[in-house]
Amino acid sequence: MTGPFYVEGAQPGDTLAVRLESMVPSRDWGWTFNVLARNVVDPIAAAALPPFDIVRWSVDAEQASVVLENPTSGLAGLKL
């Protein structure tokens, strides 16, 4: 969720090791999907999964944390 990256001098087929020493969010929100990836469960079980929704997160760069904007009751205290 942080790319793509441009590496000066890199050529197709090169192998690179990239170490991120720090990251600073560029906005005060972000999003994810709320569903299990359908390609990691049995196809029959995947058909029974609920539809996915986009979930928004509030980003606090100063505290280096995120919280769900509209959490379900079980996730109301979640802070990452």
Secondary structure, 3 states (H helix, E strand, C coil): CCCCCCCCCCCCCCCCCCCCCCCCCCCCEEEEECCCCHHHCCHHHHHCCCCCCEEEEEEECCCCEEEECCCCHHHCCCEC
